[in-house]
């Protein structure tokens, strides 16, 4: 885990260029490169997907995925080859906010949802690391626009600048 955290910190600093005065322009540049086109094409072979990326808050590609039994949000970071896969928890609100289930490689296998296994396999096929809750909740001293510095986590640095955290259970 420590090696992954070290790599994440290097990649975050490389893209933002500074933790105290970050440059967010990389997100638009990476989005325009459409570097995740191949994984999107592959996901479309099995699911209906919709790009919900909002570059005002996201530093990732946000893909909403509709399955036969579940729906998911896949966030693939523009910082580096990192992703967060969330199973949408339909109708369960906590403080008026939907809470979702983080899905990692450890969550899929024999007897699990085949759609979820397919999504995890697709992410891995493109050498993208699915991050777990412990990593996502690790603090980082990055200054963002909408999240107070003392609350900024790896999740914020890789995916979205929103004080609503965690978006998972």
C-alpha positions as YAML, in Angstrom:
chain: A
units: angstrom
residues:
- id: 1
  name: UNK
  ca: [0.00, 0.00, 0.00]
- id: 2
  name: UNK
  ca: [2.83, 2.41, 0.83]
- id: 3
  name: UNK
  ca: [4.33, 1.98, -2.66]
- id: 4
  name: UNK
  ca: [0.97, 2.82, -4.23]
- id: 5
  name: UNK
  ca: [0.57, 5.90, -2.02]
- id: 6
  name: UNK
  ca: [4.06, 7.05, -2.98]
- id: 7
  name: UNK
  ca: [3.26, 6.62, -6.68]
- id: 8
  name: UNK
  ca: [-0.05, 8.46, -6.25]
- id: 9
  name: UNK
  ca: [1.68, 11.38, -4.55]
- id: 10
  name: UNK
  ca: [4.26, 11.59, -7.36]
- id: 11
  name: UNK
  ca: [1.56, 11.50, -10.05]
- id: 12
  name: UNK
  ca: [-0.58, 14.08, -8.24]
- id: 13
  name: UNK
  ca: [2.34, 16.48, -7.91]
- id: 14
  name: UNK
  ca: [3.36, 15.90, -11.54]
- id: 15
  name: UNK
  ca: [-0.09, 16.87, -12.85]
- id: 16
  name: UNK
  ca: [-0.98, 19.66, -10.42]
- id: 17
  name: UNK
  ca: [2.64, 20.94, -10.35]
- id: 18
  name: UNK
  ca: [2.12, 22.29, -6.83]
- id: 19
  name: UNK
  ca: [0.05, 21.34, -3.80]
- id: 20
  name: UNK
  ca: [-0.18, 24.98, -2.64]
- id: 21
  name: UNK
  ca: [-0.92, 26.56, -6.02]
- id: 22
  name: UNK
  ca: [-2.24, 23.73, -8.22]
- id: 23
  name: UNK
  ca: [-2.68, 24.02, -11.98]
- id: 24
  name: UNK
  ca: [-5.96, 22.40, -13.03]
- id: 25
  name: UNK
  ca: [-5.49, 22.82, -16.80]
- id: 26
  name: UNK
  ca: [-4.29, 19.24, -17.15]
- id: 27
  name: UNK
  ca: [-7.90, 18.01, -16.79]
- id: 28
  name: UNK
  ca: [-9.12, 19.79, -19.93]
- id: 29
  name: UNK
  ca: [-6.00, 18.79, -21.83]
- id: 30
  name: UNK
  ca: [-6.39, 15.12, -20.88]
- id: 31
  name: UNK
  ca: [-10.14, 15.14, -21.56]
- id: 32
  name: UNK
  ca: [-9.55, 16.50, -25.08]
- id: 33
  name: UNK
  ca: [-6.97, 13.77, -25.72]
- id: 34
  name: UNK
  ca: [-9.79, 11.25, -25.15]
- id: 35
  name: UNK
  ca: [-7.24, 8.76, -23.89]
- id: 36
  name: UNK
  ca: [-9.90, 6.43, -22.48]
- id: 37
  name: UNK
  ca: [-11.66, 5.94, -25.81]
- id: 38
  name: UNK
  ca: [-10.75, 2.24, -26.06]
- id: 39
  name: UNK
  ca: [-12.12, 1.31, -22.64]
- id: 40
  name: UNK
  ca: [-15.31, 3.25, -23.38]
- id: 41
  name: UNK
  ca: [-15.70, 1.36, -26.66]
- id: 42
  name: UNK
  ca: [-15.27, -1.94, -24.84]
- id: 43
  name: UNK
  ca: [-17.77, -1.03, -22.15]
- id: 44
  name: UNK
  ca: [-20.28, -0.04, -24.83]
- id: 45
  name: UNK
  ca: [-20.16, -3.59, -26.20]
- id: 46
  name: UNK
  ca: [-22.06, -4.75, -23.13]
- id: 47
  name: UNK
  ca: [-23.62, -1.72, -21.44]
- id: 48
  name: UNK
  ca: [-25.29, 1.57, -22.13]
- id: 49
  name: UNK
  ca: [-22.89, 4.27, -20.97]
- id: 50
  name: UNK
  ca: [-23.06, 8.02, -20.64]
- id: 51
  name: UNK
  ca: [-20.21, 10.48, -20.21]
- id: 52
  name: UNK
  ca: [-21.13, 12.65, -17.21]
- id: 53
  name: UNK
  ca: [-17.78, 14.43, -16.94]
- id: 54
  name: UNK
  ca: [-18.04, 17.99, -15.62]
- id: 55
  name: UNK
  ca: [-14.66, 19.68, -15.90]
- id: 56
  name: UNK
  ca: [-15.78, 22.34, -13.42]
- id: 57
  name: UNK
  ca: [-15.44, 19.77, -10.64]
- id: 58
  name: UNK
  ca: [-13.96, 16.60, -12.17]
- id: 59
  name: UNK
  ca: [-10.33, 15.78, -12.89]
- id: 60
  name: UNK
  ca: [-11.46, 12.45, -14.27]
- id: 61
  name: UNK
  ca: [-13.66, 10.89, -16.90]
- id: 62
  name: UNK
  ca: [-16.96, 10.08, -15.22]
- id: 63
  name: UNK
  ca: [-18.84, 7.32, -16.99]
- id: 64
  name: UNK
  ca: [-22.30, 6.28, -15.85]
- id: 65
  name: UNK
  ca: [-22.96, 2.64, -16.72]
- id: 66
  name: UNK
  ca: [-26.39, 1.06, -16.92]
- id: 67
  name: UNK
  ca: [-26.51, -2.69, -16.41]
- id: 68
  name: UNK
  ca: [-29.30, -5.24, -16.29]
- id: 69
  name: UNK
  ca: [-29.39, -5.54, -12.50]
- id: 70
  name: UNK
  ca: [-27.24, -2.63, -11.27]
- id: 71
  name: UNK
  ca: [-25.90, 0.74, -12.35]
- id: 72
  name: UNK
  ca: [-22.39, 2.03, -11.73]
- id: 73
  name: UNK
  ca: [-20.26, 5.14, -11.85]
- id: 74
  name: UNK
  ca: [-16.74, 4.64, -13.17]
- id: 75
  name: UNK
  ca: [-14.34, 7.49, -12.58]
- id: 76
  name: UNK
  ca: [-10.99, 7.23, -14.40]
- id: 77
  name: UNK
  ca: [-8.51, 9.86, -13.28]
- id: 78
  name: UNK
  ca: [-6.70, 12.27, -15.57]
- id: 79
  name: UNK
  ca: [-3.92, 12.37, -12.96]
- id: 80
  name: UNK
  ca: [-2.82, 8.83, -13.77]
- id: 81
  name: UNK
  ca: [-4.10, 5.31, -14.45]
- id: 82
  name: UNK
  ca: [-6.40, 5.15, -11.42]
- id: 83
  name: UNK
  ca: [-10.09, 4.47, -11.15]
- id: 84
  name: UNK
  ca: [-12.93, 4.37, -8.68]
- id: 85
  name: UNK
  ca: [-15.87, 2.08, -9.45]
- id: 86
  name: UNK
  ca: [-19.06, 2.70, -7.50]
- id: 87
  name: UNK
  ca: [-22.21, 0.58, -7.57]
- id: 88
  name: UNK
  ca: [-25.11, 3.00, -7.36]
- id: 89
  name: UNK
  ca: [-27.15, 2.36, -4.25]
- id: 90
  name: UNK
  ca: [-30.65, 3.04, -5.54]
- id: 91
  name: UNK
  ca: [-32.96, 4.96, -3.24]
- id: 92
  name: UNK
  ca: [-30.80, 4.90, -0.10]
- id: 93
  name: UNK
  ca: [-30.13, 8.41, 1.12]
- id: 94
  name: UNK
  ca: [-28.05, 9.48, 4.09]
- id: 95
  name: UNK
  ca: [-28.27, 13.18, 4.86]
- id: 96
  name: UNK
  ca: [-29.97, 13.57, 1.44]
- id: 97
  name: UNK
  ca: [-26.92, 12.15, -0.36]
- id: 98
  name: UNK
  ca: [-26.80, 8.85, -2.24]
- id: 99
  name: UNK
  ca: [-24.23, 6.47, -0.79]
- id: 100
  name: UNK
  ca: [-22.66, 3.96, -3.13]
- id: 101
  name: UNK
  ca: [-20.61, 0.77, -2.75]
- id: 102
  name: UNK
  ca: [-16.95, 0.88, -3.80]
- id: 103
  name: UNK
  ca: [-16.12, -2.08, -6.03]
- id: 104
  name: UNK
  ca: [-12.57, -3.42, -6.19]
- id: 105
  name: UNK
  ca: [-10.95, -6.58, -7.54]
- id: 106
  name: UNK
  ca: [-11.49, -8.21, -4.15]
- id: 107
  name: UNK
  ca: [-15.26, -7.78, -4.56]
- id: 108
  name: UNK
  ca: [-15.67, -9.90, -7.69]
- id: 109
  name: UNK
  ca: [-15.24, -13.58, -8.28]
- id: 110
  name: UNK
  ca: [-17.23, -16.78, -8.34]
- id: 111
  name: UNK
  ca: [-20.84, -16.14, -7.41]
- id: 112
  name: UNK
  ca: [-20.61, -12.38, -7.86]
- id: 113
  name: UNK
  ca: [-22.41, -10.17, -10.35]
- id: 114
  name: UNK
  ca: [-21.06, -11.01, -13.82]
- id: 115
  name: UNK
  ca: [-21.53, -7.39, -14.96]
- id: 116
  name: UNK
  ca: [-19.35, -6.20, -12.10]
- id: 117
  name: UNK
  ca: [-16.69, -8.77, -12.91]
- id: 118
  name: UNK
  ca: [-16.76, -7.60, -16.53]
- id: 119
  name: UNK
  ca: [-16.30, -3.95, -15.46]
- id: 120
  name: UNK
  ca: [-13.39, -4.80, -13.14]
- id: 121
  name: UNK
  ca: [-11.78, -6.95, -15.85]
- id: 122
  name: UNK
  ca: [-12.11, -4.12, -18.40]
- id: 123
  name: UNK
  ca: [-10.44, -1.65, -16.05]
- id: 124
  name: UNK
  ca: [-7.58, -4.07, -15.39]
- id: 125
  name: UNK
  ca: [-7.20, -4.92, -19.08]
- id: 126
  name: UNK
  ca: [-6.32, -1.27, -19.72]
- id: 127
  name: UNK
  ca: [-3.79, -1.26, -16.85]
- id: 128
  name: UNK
  ca: [-5.88, 1.04, -14.69]
- id: 129
  name: UNK
  ca: [-5.70, 0.51, -10.92]
- id: 130
  name: UNK
  ca: [-9.00, 0.32, -9.04]
- id: 131
  name: UNK
  ca: [-8.48, 2.03, -5.71]
- id: 132
  name: UNK
  ca: [-9.97, 0.88, -2.43]
- id: 133
  name: UNK
  ca: [-11.61, 2.94, 0.27]
- id: 134
  name: UNK
  ca: [-8.52, 3.10, 2.50]
- id: 135
  name: UNK
  ca: [-6.44, 4.64, -0.29]
- id: 136
  name: UNK
  ca: [-9.23, 7.00, -1.39]
- id: 137
  name: UNK
  ca: [-9.66, 8.32, 2.14]
- id: 138
  name: UNK
  ca: [-5.95, 9.05, 2.65]
- id: 139
  name: UNK
  ca: [-5.42, 12.79, 3.35]
- id: 140
  name: UNK
  ca: [-3.28, 14.91, 1.04]
- id: 141
  name: UNK
  ca: [-2.39, 18.61, 1.61]
- id: 142
  name: UNK
  ca: [-3.68, 19.86, -1.75]
- id: 143
  name: UNK
  ca: [-5.47, 23.20, -2.07]
- id: 144
  name: UNK
  ca: [-8.72, 22.88, -4.03]
- id: 145
  name: UNK
  ca: [-11.48, 25.38, -4.82]
- id: 146
  name: UNK
  ca: [-14.44, 23.70, -3.12]
- id: 147
  name: UNK
  ca: [-12.94, 21.42, -0.49]
- id: 148
  name: UNK
  ca: [-11.25, 22.83, 2.61]
- id: 149
  name: UNK
  ca: [-7.61, 21.77, 2.72]
- id: 150
  name: UNK
  ca: [-7.97, 19.82, 5.97]
- id: 151
  name: UNK
  ca: [-10.61, 17.60, 4.33]
- id: 152
  name: UNK
  ca: [-8.85, 16.91, 1.01]
- id: 153
  name: UNK
  ca: [-8.27, 13.23, 0.37]
- id: 154
  name: UNK
  ca: [-6.63, 11.25, -2.45]
- id: 155
  name: UNK
  ca: [-10.18, 10.84, -3.79]
- id: 156
  name: UNK
  ca: [-10.51, 14.61, -4.30]
- id: 157
  name: UNK
  ca: [-7.12, 14.93, -5.95]
- id: 158
  name: UNK
  ca: [-7.82, 12.12, -8.42]
- id: 159
  name: UNK
  ca: [-11.50, 12.51, -9.19]
- id: 160
  name: UNK
  ca: [-13.55, 15.49, -8.04]
- id: 161
  name: UNK
  ca: [-13.43, 18.63, -5.98]
- id: 162
  name: UNK
  ca: [-16.53, 18.35, -3.84]
- id: 163
  name: UNK
  ca: [-16.96, 18.58, -0.11]
- id: 164
  name: UNK
  ca: [-19.50, 15.78, -0.24]
- id: 165
  name: UNK
  ca: [-17.43, 12.88, 0.96]
- id: 166
  name: UNK
  ca: [-17.59, 10.06, 1.00]
- id: 167
  name: UNK
  ca: [-19.96, 9.25, -1.87]
- id: 168
  name: UNK
  ca: [-19.81, 5.66, -0.66]
- id: 169
  name: UNK
  ca: [-21.29, 3.74, 2.27]
...
